Amino acid sequence: YRFVEQGNEDSLIKWIFSQHNEHRIIFSKLSVLIEENIFEIAPGQSAIFQNFALVLLSCGIWTLININFFKNKKLQVITSISGIVLLIHPWQWQNFVWEFQVPWFFTNSLVLIGALILVGKYEPKNSLDFKSICIFLLPWLSIFSTGQGIAVAFALSISTTIKNIRLGFISIFSSFFSLLTFFYFLNYTK
């Protein structure tokens, strides 16, 4: 849990947005605040629960993607089970118990949420629809959870542009400003 210790930061906000190596692990730090101040447990103690919850969420989203994407029931079941086995395979056991994996599982869940949005129909009825809001938030959530979130934002921008130019613009705009904030406004140092 050392990666989420507050250390010598002079303010809570500065600590939340500070880097851990090259990552800004904001959601892990917020989780620690909840653990310490609400549940009164040591930092990282809920990581196993968080990992399992995120894996179960990913399994559910993966199943929904397959139901929406494939029309053949057998193919839906086969691909859903195959993906779930990969997510909960026994070789993953070390990842489940390591608290630094929470951002990794969180980012994987965000990728699946993006995929779920993209496999469905997109017919906005107004300028502020649920899918557009999700596409806007995904780059911010992924980039500020771990370094691999930058790759998620890049892939999301490409995928959304292929799906729909409006969604693509939203994703590119959001990715650009979240990266600008991550690197420039928050003084990224390597």
Disulfide bonds with the S-S distance in Angstrom:
none
